[in-house]
Amino acid sequence: MKKRWLILIPALLVLAACSTEAEQEITTMTTTSVTIEMAETDAVTTESTTSTTPTATATTTTNTTTTSTKKPTVQPGSASYAYDYPGIAPVLARVPADPYLICVNRNYHLPENYAPALKVCVESYPEKIQMEATAATQYKKMYDAAKADGAELIPYSGYRSNARQKTNFERLIQTNVDRGYSYTQAVNIAAQSILPPGCSEHAAGLAMDITSPGVWDTRVSFDTTKEFAWLTANAHEYGFIMRYPKDKIEITQITYEPWHWRYVGAGPATAMKASGQCLEEYLGLA
């Protein structure tokens, strides 16, 4: 009997040591320095929704896909924003008399059931990228005018549902977490280039990410193309502004995106071009 106890005691000590080592390994964290991804891009998709006016309400989009370790369950406008996305606590955006001047960003979210009437911008492209109907009509006029001048404004990403935006946002959060950032840090780094669901102009149907022939993504070098030069000179005539200029990052809180153009209407776009203001400044929100 004594011999059996002598054999068991060393075995138990080994098991205890292994258990402690496993616990230590689980709690070990490593961090790495990274370069922040700056493009609010996604794969080209065609999405449909119930058509209404820009200020009307329709069906609510529900989201179940989640990739981040915190597993957000955010619904646009809900009190859970502050908990699920630390540092992100937008309030309801006011829909102005001119609905094309609605401002959504990390501080303001769309009404929860906001659903724009959608229209394909350029029918000749198989992806059938959509925008809000008036914005889409103006985009096609702008596209035709640019093409007559030798520039092809390829529509890359227009309307995106809140579900799609949620997937994009949480994917980047997870990427940042995997790189060693805390969840809070990962959220706030992600929000510099991809806005949370409910806070994106793409969900309003008023934004288009534009690219040039042979380049099927968005990139900072878009500002070296003839398409960008044409937009800079002429987009205001069709009601579009470059939404996230390089010199307005502190105001927009979004990294420089020369490919992201927002429809606001010809009058406001012309005024903003003349004054050099971004949308927040023009609306007195800066």
Summary of the structure (lengths in Angstrom):
residues: 286
radius of gyration: 23.9
end to end distance: 82.1
largest distance: 97.5
contacts: 889
relative contact order: 0.16
helix: 41%
strand: 12%
